[in-house]
Amino acid sequence: MLSVPNESSSRKYHPPLSPASSHGKFSSAASSREALLTTSSNDIPLRKLIAAASSSKPSRPLHTSTSNLSLQSWPGHPRQPPQNQGRRINDHTIALSVTITLAILVLIGVPLGAILPQKYVVPLPINVLVPFYVYPDHNSWERMFQAAIKHPESNFTIILSVDHGPSASVWPPGIYLAPIKRLNMLPNVQAIGYVDTEYGSRDGEKVRKDIATYAGWNNTDLGISGIFFDHTPAEDVNDARIYLKNVSATVRHTEGFLEPTIVVHNPGKVPNANMTNYQADVTVVFEGEYKSMPPREETKAKLRDLGGRRQDYAEIIHSVPRTMSRGGIRKIINGERRYVGWLYVTDRMGDNKYEWYSDRWEEFLDLTF
């Protein structure tokens, strides 16, 4: 709709001046027309005759809205149909009713995926936590690089383990240098080092030495972003809470890690509530075979007791049946992402399950995002 200058409602409307009254070359014609309207052969003013005739006809009341008149007098303004206020109100009411209905269904536990078509459902965001113990020869890391490039909207956290840890030497073997540097060039990738705590029984001094070694990689432009503590205790036995607090604090206070620094604990199951408040950014609440996964309602109840957010928890699921359909894998992903913000799914099994890619690595990523 065209906009016009704001006018006071008390201001009278005056139609545009005609060319005859606004230009000097038409002034004589105007004087003659005025004389014709005011006199006749019988000396009765013609203007009075016109007025008397018009008073006998019914007149259509004029709209007194200044805005309407102004719009009609605007040069070239088309006649505007009246707005359908009733339709607009009805649409608003319908939209509000639909929103309220969906909110009620979600509150009572009905997922949006069961209500709306799949194309209208935006999945919860998920980060990929990858135990990546692949030896970097013959371009074996290329699939990882390409995955991160193909999915720039996702964050990949890559767990590195040279020799069940950082290796005995101060620096990693030379074959790791170029691949790790390339990982660090990808904006959606962060690498973290693997440290085994042996469920809290490993000597703390050895753990701190591993942490210092990873932090020292920064001196060769191989900076990593934190530590993945594997096999962390799930219960407070033999001062396990103090143990976790000390090793986690060591990461926080050791120079050399890239910011933001991340600490991950992996008890492999939902730990006791008093074990999750010791400076861990992420806790792996399940690591195991697909067939050993607990019922989702059980996991949901335990996580509720922990009181954290979904982005505080991760799951690592291996030994997924290789015959499982694409829809079955999608069901796993969409089911777990309701409770955790970090996920990894693989069909590999056995002791070397993290030393190579899943046969369906790319499919897992495509279904995740």
MARTI-71662 format. One record per residue (C-alpha): residue number from 1; chain; x, y, z. Coordinates in Angstrom, 2 decimals, padded with zeros to 5 digits, always signed. Last residue first. Layout:
MARTI-71662
<site NUM, 'A', <X, Y, Z>>
...
***
This chain:
MARTI-71662
<site 369, 'A', <+022.73, -034.36, +009.61>>
<site 368, 'A', <+022.94, -037.73, +011.38>>
<site 367, 'A', <+021.65, -039.79, +008.47>>
<site 366, 'A', <+024.39, -038.52, +006.16>>
<site 365, 'A', <+026.99, -039.10, +008.88>>
<site 364, 'A', <+025.96, -042.71, +009.44>>
<site 363, 'A', <+025.89, -043.28, +005.68>>
<site 362, 'A', <+029.44, -041.95, +005.35>>
<site 361, 'A', <+030.73, -044.36, +008.00>>
<site 360, 'A', <+028.77, -047.36, +006.73>>
<site 359, 'A', <+031.69, -049.80, +006.46>>
<site 358, 'A', <+032.79, -048.34, +009.77>>
<site 357, 'A', <+036.19, -046.80, +009.61>>
<site 356, 'A', <+039.33, -048.38, +011.03>>
<site 355, 'A', <+041.22, -048.71, +014.29>>
<site 354, 'A', <+038.15, -048.14, +016.45>>
<site 353, 'A', <+036.82, -051.71, +016.26>>
<site 352, 'A', <+040.25, -053.27, +016.73>>
<site 351, 'A', <+039.40, -055.30, +019.83>>
<site 350, 'A', <+036.20, -056.70, +018.37>>
<site 349, 'A', <+033.38, -055.03, +016.48>>
<site 348, 'A', <+032.79, -052.65, +013.58>>
<site 347, 'A', <+029.23, -051.61, +012.74>>
<site 346, 'A', <+029.81, -048.09, +013.99>>
<site 345, 'A', <+027.79, -045.33, +015.68>>
<site 344, 'A', <+029.21, -042.24, +017.39>>
<site 343, 'A', <+027.21, -039.63, +019.27>>
<site 342, 'A', <+027.43, -036.36, +021.16>>
<site 341, 'A', <+024.46, -034.20, +022.26>>
<site 340, 'A', <+022.67, -036.92, +024.22>>
<site 339, 'A', <+019.06, -037.51, +025.29>>
<site 338, 'A', <+016.87, -036.88, +022.23>>
<site 337, 'A', <+019.86, -037.64, +020.02>>
<site 336, 'A', <+019.58, -041.28, +021.06>>
<site 335, 'A', <+016.29, -041.99, +019.31>>
<site 334, 'A', <+017.08, -040.05, +016.15>>
<site 333, 'A', <+020.38, -041.85, +015.73>>
<site 332, 'A', <+019.10, -045.34, +016.47>>
<site 331, 'A', <+016.02, -044.87, +014.26>>
<site 330, 'A', <+018.18, -043.61, +011.41>>
<site 329, 'A', <+020.27, -046.76, +011.68>>
<site 328, 'A', <+017.12, -048.89, +011.43>>
<site 327, 'A', <+015.85, -046.89, +008.46>>
<site 326, 'A', <+019.08, -047.57, +006.62>>
<site 325, 'A', <+018.52, -051.24, +007.22>>
<site 324, 'A', <+020.55, -053.35, +009.61>>
<site 323, 'A', <+022.45, -056.14, +007.86>>
<site 322, 'A', <+025.76, -054.94, +009.25>>
<site 321, 'A', <+024.45, -055.40, +012.77>>
<site 320, 'A', <+025.67, -052.53, +015.00>>
<site 319, 'A', <+028.81, -053.75, +016.79>>
<site 318, 'A', <+029.57, -050.31, +018.23>>
<site 317, 'A', <+027.68, -047.52, +020.00>>
<site 316, 'A', <+029.52, -044.59, +021.57>>
<site 315, 'A', <+027.16, -042.32, +023.51>>
<site 314, 'A', <+027.67, -038.77, +024.76>>
<site 313, 'A', <+026.39, -036.46, +027.48>>
<site 312, 'A', <+026.75, -032.80, +028.50>>
<site 311, 'A', <+024.97, -031.57, +025.36>>
<site 310, 'A', <+021.79, -033.26, +026.65>>
<site 309, 'A', <+021.78, -030.99, +029.69>>
<site 308, 'A', <+022.54, -032.08, +033.24>>
<site 307, 'A', <+020.33, -033.07, +036.18>>
<site 306, 'A', <+022.03, -036.37, +036.92>>
<site 305, 'A', <+018.67, -037.80, +038.03>>
<site 304, 'A', <+017.18, -036.93, +034.65>>
<site 303, 'A', <+020.01, -038.83, +033.04>>
<site 302, 'A', <+018.99, -041.94, +034.95>>
<site 301, 'A', <+015.34, -041.61, +033.92>>
<site 300, 'A', <+016.19, -041.07, +030.24>>
<site 299, 'A', <+018.54, -044.04, +030.20>>
<site 298, 'A', <+015.80, -046.27, +031.61>>
<site 297, 'A', <+013.27, -044.87, +029.16>>
<site 296, 'A', <+015.70, -045.54, +026.34>>
<site 295, 'A', <+016.00, -049.23, +027.16>>
<site 294, 'A', <+019.61, -050.21, +027.86>>
<site 293, 'A', <+021.98, -050.80, +024.92>>
<site 292, 'A', <+023.57, -054.23, +025.05>>
<site 291, 'A', <+022.52, -055.26, +021.53>>
<site 290, 'A', <+024.24, -052.21, +020.10>>
<site 289, 'A', <+027.51, -053.17, +021.70>>
<site 288, 'A', <+029.10, -050.80, +024.17>>
<site 287, 'A', <+029.82, -047.31, +025.31>>
<site 286, 'A', <+027.06, -045.52, +027.18>>
<site 285, 'A', <+026.94, -042.44, +029.42>>
<site 284, 'A', <+030.02, -040.83, +027.91>>
<site 283, 'A', <+030.45, -037.69, +030.03>>
<site 282, 'A', <+031.17, -034.31, +028.41>>
<site 281, 'A', <+032.55, -031.07, +029.81>>
<site 280, 'A', <+034.10, -032.77, +032.84>>
<site 279, 'A', <+035.17, -030.39, +035.61>>
<site 278, 'A', <+034.33, -032.63, +038.57>>
<site 277, 'A', <+030.54, -032.49, +038.82>>
<site 276, 'A', <+029.66, -035.80, +037.20>>
<site 275, 'A', <+030.58, -038.29, +039.94>>
<site 274, 'A', <+027.99, -037.33, +042.60>>
<site 273, 'A', <+025.11, -038.34, +040.34>>
<site 272, 'A', <+026.40, -041.89, +040.00>>
<site 271, 'A', <+027.67, -042.73, +036.55>>
<site 270, 'A', <+025.58, -043.53, +033.45>>
<site 269, 'A', <+027.63, -046.06, +031.53>>
<site 268, 'A', <+030.92, -046.32, +029.65>>
<site 267, 'A', <+032.79, -044.48, +032.44>>
<site 266, 'A', <+034.17, -042.17, +029.76>>
<site 265, 'A', <+035.08, -038.70, +030.95>>
<site 264, 'A', <+035.69, -035.92, +028.39>>
<site 263, 'A', <+037.60, -032.70, +029.05>>
<site 262, 'A', <+037.50, -029.85, +026.50>>
<site 261, 'A', <+039.75, -026.83, +026.12>>
<site 260, 'A', <+038.34, -023.85, +024.25>>
<site 259, 'A', <+041.05, -023.03, +023.51>>
<site 258, 'A', <+044.03, -025.06, +022.39>>
<site 257, 'A', <+046.03, -026.96, +024.95>>
<site 256, 'A', <+049.60, -025.79, +025.59>>
<site 255, 'A', <+049.50, -024.64, +029.19>>
<site 254, 'A', <+048.35, -027.07, +031.86>>
<site 253, 'A', <+045.81, -025.69, +034.35>>
<site 252, 'A', <+042.59, -027.08, +032.90>>
<site 251, 'A', <+044.15, -030.41, +032.01>>
<site 250, 'A', <+045.49, -030.82, +035.55>>
<site 249, 'A', <+042.06, -029.94, +036.93>>
<site 248, 'A', <+040.64, -032.99, +035.19>>
<site 247, 'A', <+043.31, -035.26, +036.68>>
<site 246, 'A', <+042.77, -033.91, +040.19>>
<site 245, 'A', <+038.95, -033.91, +040.18>>
<site 244, 'A', <+038.80, -037.41, +038.78>>
<site 243, 'A', <+041.07, -038.74, +041.53>>
<site 242, 'A', <+039.15, -036.83, +044.22>>
<site 241, 'A', <+035.93, -038.44, +043.04>>
<site 240, 'A', <+037.50, -041.89, +042.91>>
<site 239, 'A', <+038.55, -041.71, +046.58>>
<site 238, 'A', <+038.72, -045.48, +046.87>>
<site 237, 'A', <+035.16, -045.96, +045.52>>
<site 236, 'A', <+033.01, -043.06, +044.39>>
<site 235, 'A', <+031.16, -044.77, +041.57>>
<site 234, 'A', <+031.38, -044.47, +037.76>>
<site 233, 'A', <+035.18, -044.65, +037.61>>
<site 232, 'A', <+036.81, -043.43, +034.37>>
<site 231, 'A', <+037.65, -046.02, +031.73>>
<site 230, 'A', <+038.90, -043.51, +029.15>>
<site 229, 'A', <+039.83, -039.91, +029.87>>
<site 228, 'A', <+039.53, -038.00, +026.59>>
<site 227, 'A', <+041.83, -034.98, +026.88>>
<site 226, 'A', <+041.93, -031.46, +025.50>>
<site 225, 'A', <+042.10, -029.20, +022.46>>
<site 224, 'A', <+045.14, -030.34, +020.50>>
<site 223, 'A', <+048.10, -028.30, +019.30>>
<site 222, 'A', <+050.28, -029.92, +016.67>>
<site 221, 'A', <+052.21, -026.76, +015.83>>
<site 220, 'A', <+055.48, -028.34, +017.03>>
<site 219, 'A', <+055.48, -026.68, +020.47>>
<site 218, 'A', <+051.77, -027.49, +020.75>>
<site 217, 'A', <+052.71, -031.13, +021.10>>
<site 216, 'A', <+053.73, -030.25, +024.66>>
<site 215, 'A', <+050.09, -030.33, +025.82>>
<site 214, 'A', <+049.89, -033.98, +024.74>>
<site 213, 'A', <+053.05, -034.81, +026.70>>
<site 212, 'A', <+051.85, -032.93, +029.79>>
<site 211, 'A', <+048.60, -034.92, +029.85>>
<site 210, 'A', <+050.50, -038.19, +029.50>>
<site 209, 'A', <+052.75, -037.20, +032.41>>
<site 208, 'A', <+049.69, -036.30, +034.51>>
<site 207, 'A', <+048.28, -039.78, +033.96>>
<site 206, 'A', <+051.59, -041.39, +034.90>>
<site 205, 'A', <+051.71, -039.35, +038.12>>
<site 204, 'A', <+048.14, -040.33, +038.95>>
<site 203, 'A', <+048.98, -044.03, +038.97>>
<site 202, 'A', <+046.24, -045.98, +037.22>>
<site 201, 'A', <+043.50, -047.28, +039.51>>
<site 200, 'A', <+040.80, -044.72, +038.68>>
<site 199, 'A', <+038.83, -046.94, +036.34>>
<site 198, 'A', <+041.97, -047.79, +034.35>>
<site 197, 'A', <+042.67, -044.05, +033.85>>
<site 196, 'A', <+043.44, -044.38, +030.12>>
<site 195, 'A', <+044.46, -041.16, +028.34>>
<site 194, 'A', <+043.50, -040.38, +024.71>>
<site 193, 'A', <+044.28, -036.95, +023.30>>
<site 192, 'A', <+041.83, -034.47, +021.79>>
<site 191, 'A', <+041.44, -033.19, +018.22>>
<site 190, 'A', <+039.00, -030.46, +017.23>>
<site 189, 'A', <+037.25, -030.25, +013.88>>
<site 188, 'A', <+034.71, -027.74, +012.50>>
<site 187, 'A', <+037.28, -025.17, +011.34>>
<site 186, 'A', <+039.46, -027.69, +009.47>>
<site 185, 'A', <+043.10, -026.57, +009.61>>
<site 184, 'A', <+043.69, -028.48, +012.85>>
<site 183, 'A', <+042.97, -031.75, +011.08>>
<site 182, 'A', <+045.59, -030.87, +008.46>>
<site 181, 'A', <+048.18, -030.34, +011.17>>
<site 180, 'A', <+047.29, -033.74, +012.62>>
<site 179, 'A', <+047.71, -035.38, +009.19>>
<site 178, 'A', <+051.10, -033.68, +008.55>>
<site 177, 'A', <+052.68, -034.64, +011.87>>
<site 176, 'A', <+051.42, -038.19, +012.34>>
<site 175, 'A', <+054.02, -039.87, +010.09>>
<site 174, 'A', <+056.74, -038.19, +012.14>>
<site 173, 'A', <+056.01, -040.29, +015.20>>
<site 172, 'A', <+054.40, -038.31, +018.04>>
<site 171, 'A', <+056.64, -036.01, +020.06>>
<site 170, 'A', <+057.89, -036.40, +023.64>>
<site 169, 'A', <+058.47, -040.11, +023.23>>
<site 168, 'A', <+056.63, -042.92, +025.02>>
<site 167, 'A', <+053.49, -042.67, +022.90>>
<site 166, 'A', <+050.60, -040.16, +023.41>>
<site 165, 'A', <+048.14, -042.79, +024.70>>
<site 164, 'A', <+047.30, -046.35, +023.79>>
<site 163, 'A', <+050.12, -045.95, +021.31>>
<site 162, 'A', <+049.25, -043.02, +019.06>>
<site 161, 'A', <+045.75, -042.39, +020.37>>
<site 160, 'A', <+043.75, -039.51, +018.96>>
<site 159, 'A', <+040.10, -038.79, +019.84>>
<site 158, 'A', <+038.52, -036.66, +017.08>>
<site 157, 'A', <+035.77, -034.21, +018.04>>
<site 156, 'A', <+033.78, -033.36, +014.92>>
<site 155, 'A', <+031.42, -030.39, +014.95>>
<site 154, 'A', <+028.68, -030.27, +012.32>>
<site 153, 'A', <+027.58, -027.64, +009.80>>
<site 152, 'A', <+030.70, -028.18, +007.70>>
<site 151, 'A', <+029.48, -031.65, +006.74>>
<site 150, 'A', <+031.23, -032.47, +003.44>>
<site 149, 'A', <+034.55, -031.03, +004.64>>
<site 148, 'A', <+034.42, -032.99, +007.90>>
<site 147, 'A', <+033.66, -036.21, +006.02>>
<site 146, 'A', <+036.39, -035.52, +003.47>>
<site 145, 'A', <+039.03, -035.17, +006.16>>
<site 144, 'A', <+037.91, -038.38, +007.88>>
<site 143, 'A', <+037.87, -040.29, +004.60>>
<site 142, 'A', <+041.41, -039.02, +003.89>>
<site 141, 'A', <+042.83, -040.35, +007.14>>
<site 140, 'A', <+044.12, -043.55, +005.50>>
<site 139, 'A', <+046.16, -041.56, +002.98>>
<site 138, 'A', <+048.58, -044.49, +002.63>>
<site 137, 'A', <+049.61, -044.28, +006.30>>
<site 136, 'A', <+047.92, -042.50, +009.18>>
<site 135, 'A', <+047.32, -045.36, +011.68>>
<site 134, 'A', <+043.64, -045.24, +012.61>>
<site 133, 'A', <+042.89, -044.84, +016.32>>
<site 132, 'A', <+039.95, -042.50, +015.84>>
<site 131, 'A', <+037.47, -042.78, +018.72>>
<site 130, 'A', <+035.05, -040.30, +017.07>>
<site 129, 'A', <+032.69, -037.96, +018.94>>
<site 128, 'A', <+030.33, -036.49, +016.35>>
<site 127, 'A', <+028.23, -033.59, +017.58>>
<site 126, 'A', <+024.43, -033.59, +017.33>>
<site 125, 'A', <+021.84, -030.90, +016.74>>
<site 124, 'A', <+018.22, -031.86, +017.41>>
<site 123, 'A', <+016.40, -032.69, +014.21>>
<site 122, 'A', <+014.31, -030.06, +012.38>>
<site 121, 'A', <+010.92, -031.61, +011.62>>
<site 120, 'A', <+009.04, -030.13, +008.65>>
<site 119, 'A', <+010.48, -032.54, +006.07>>
<site 118, 'A', <+009.58, -035.51, +008.28>>
<site 117, 'A', <+005.83, -034.77, +008.14>>
<site 116, 'A', <+004.53, -033.55, +011.51>>
<site 115, 'A', <+002.94, -035.44, +014.36>>
<site 114, 'A', <+005.05, -038.57, +014.91>>
<site 113, 'A', <+008.28, -036.66, +014.37>>
<site 112, 'A', <+007.06, -034.06, +016.83>>
<site 111, 'A', <+007.38, -036.60, +019.62>>
<site 110, 'A', <+004.30, -037.35, +021.79>>
<site 109, 'A', <+005.31, -037.14, +025.44>>
<site 108, 'A', <+002.45, -035.32, +027.15>>
<site 107, 'A', <+004.29, -032.03, +026.85>>
<site 106, 'A', <+004.90, -032.58, +023.15>>
<site 105, 'A', <+001.19, -033.09, +022.49>>
<site 104, 'A', <+000.30, -029.96, +024.48>>
<site 103, 'A', <+002.82, -027.85, +022.54>>
<site 102, 'A', <+001.51, -029.16, +019.24>>
<site 101, 'A', <-002.06, -028.20, +020.19>>
<site 100, 'A', <-001.01, -024.72, +021.33>>
<site 99, 'A', <+000.80, -024.08, +018.05>>
<site 98, 'A', <-002.14, -025.35, +015.98>>
<site 97, 'A', <-004.57, -023.11, +017.87>>
<site 96, 'A', <-002.35, -020.05, +017.41>>
<site 95, 'A', <-002.10, -020.67, +013.69>>
<site 94, 'A', <-005.89, -021.09, +013.42>>
<site 93, 'A', <-006.55, -017.88, +015.33>>
<site 92, 'A', <-004.14, -015.91, +013.18>>
<site 91, 'A', <-005.73, -017.25, +010.02>>
<site 90, 'A', <-009.20, -016.32, +011.32>>
<site 89, 'A', <-008.09, -012.80, +012.19>>
<site 88, 'A', <-006.66, -012.30, +008.71>>
<site 87, 'A', <-009.80, -013.67, +007.09>>
<site 86, 'A', <-012.02, -011.30, +009.12>>
<site 85, 'A', <-009.92, -008.29, +008.27>>
<site 84, 'A', <-010.37, -008.81, +004.54>>
<site 83, 'A', <-008.89, -005.54, +003.38>>
<site 82, 'A', <-011.13, -003.31, +001.23>>
<site 81, 'A', <-010.23, -003.28, -002.45>>
<site 80, 'A', <-007.85, -000.48, -003.48>>
<site 79, 'A', <-008.66, +001.77, -006.44>>
<site 78, 'A', <-005.43, +002.47, -008.19>>
<site 77, 'A', <-003.20, +005.44, -007.25>>
<site 76, 'A', <-001.92, +007.15, -010.43>>
<site 75, 'A', <-001.66, +010.57, -008.83>>
<site 74, 'A', <-002.69, +010.50, -005.11>>
<site 73, 'A', <-006.24, +011.97, -004.93>>
<site 72, 'A', <-007.76, +008.61, -004.01>>
<site 71, 'A', <-005.13, +008.04, -001.33>>
<site 70, 'A', <-005.74, +011.49, +000.16>>
<site 69, 'A', <-009.44, +010.91, +000.25>>
<site 68, 'A', <-009.06, +007.59, +002.04>>
<site 67, 'A', <-006.60, +009.09, +004.53>>
<site 66, 'A', <-008.85, +012.03, +005.27>>
<site 65, 'A', <-011.73, +009.79, +006.18>>
<site 64, 'A', <-014.90, +011.75, +005.43>>
<site 63, 'A', <-016.33, +009.23, +003.03>>
<site 62, 'A', <-018.93, +011.01, +000.98>>
<site 61, 'A', <-022.65, +010.35, +001.35>>
<site 60, 'A', <-024.37, +009.53, -001.90>>
<site 59, 'A', <-026.83, +012.29, -002.85>>
<site 58, 'A', <-030.54, +011.96, -003.57>>
<site 57, 'A', <-031.62, +014.35, -006.28>>
<site 56, 'A', <-033.88, +017.40, -005.63>>
<site 55, 'A', <-030.99, +019.53, -004.37>>
<site 54, 'A', <-029.19, +019.17, -007.72>>
<site 53, 'A', <-031.85, +021.06, -009.59>>
<site 52, 'A', <-031.94, +023.97, -007.15>>
<site 51, 'A', <-028.14, +024.31, -007.22>>
<site 50, 'A', <-028.06, +024.37, -011.00>>
<site 49, 'A', <-030.74, +027.05, -011.13>>
<site 48, 'A', <-028.90, +029.12, -008.52>>
<site 47, 'A', <-025.67, +029.00, -010.57>>
<site 46, 'A', <-027.60, +030.23, -013.63>>
<site 45, 'A', <-028.32, +033.52, -011.88>>
<site 44, 'A', <-031.70, +034.82, -013.03>>
<site 43, 'A', <-031.22, +037.91, -015.24>>
<site 42, 'A', <-033.76, +036.50, -017.73>>
<site 41, 'A', <-031.11, +036.18, -020.50>>
<site 40, 'A', <-028.74, +034.43, -018.04>>
<site 39, 'A', <-026.02, +035.41, -015.54>>
<site 38, 'A', <-023.70, +033.84, -012.92>>
<site 37, 'A', <-022.56, +030.68, -014.73>>
<site 36, 'A', <-021.80, +032.50, -018.00>>
<site 35, 'A', <-019.73, +035.12, -016.18>>
<site 34, 'A', <-017.61, +032.44, -014.56>>
<site 33, 'A', <-016.98, +030.76, -017.93>>
<site 32, 'A', <-015.82, +034.11, -019.42>>
<site 31, 'A', <-013.42, +034.72, -016.54>>
<site 30, 'A', <-011.94, +031.19, -016.86>>
<site 29, 'A', <-011.27, +031.67, -020.53>>
<site 28, 'A', <-009.38, +034.90, -019.76>>
<site 27, 'A', <-007.18, +033.20, -017.13>>
<site 26, 'A', <-006.00, +030.21, -019.28>>
<site 25, 'A', <-002.59, +031.72, -020.17>>
<site 24, 'A', <-002.01, +032.53, -016.51>>
<site 23, 'A', <-001.79, +028.89, -015.30>>
<site 22, 'A', <-003.29, +027.52, -012.11>>
<site 21, 'A', <-006.99, +028.03, -012.59>>
<site 20, 'A', <-007.12, +026.50, -016.06>>
<site 19, 'A', <-004.76, +023.68, -015.14>>
<site 18, 'A', <-007.24, +022.46, -012.59>>
<site 17, 'A', <-006.39, +022.64, -008.89>>
<site 16, 'A', <-006.32, +019.32, -007.09>>
<site 15, 'A', <-009.32, +018.50, -004.93>>
<site 14, 'A', <-009.43, +020.12, -001.50>>
<site 13, 'A', <-010.04, +017.88, +001.54>>
<site 12, 'A', <-010.73, +019.62, +004.80>>
<site 11, 'A', <-008.29, +019.26, +007.70>>
<site 10, 'A', <-009.93, +018.10, +010.90>>
<site 9, 'A', <-008.56, +014.52, +010.59>>
<site 8, 'A', <-005.04, +015.93, +010.63>>
<site 7, 'A', <-002.86, +014.67, +007.79>>
<site 6, 'A', <+000.04, +012.23, +007.72>>
<site 5, 'A', <+001.86, +012.27, +004.40>>
<site 4, 'A', <+000.98, +009.35, +002.16>>
<site 3, 'A', <+002.12, +005.73, +002.02>>
<site 2, 'A', <+001.23, +003.49, -000.89>>
<site 1, 'A', <+000.00, +000.00, +000.00>>
***
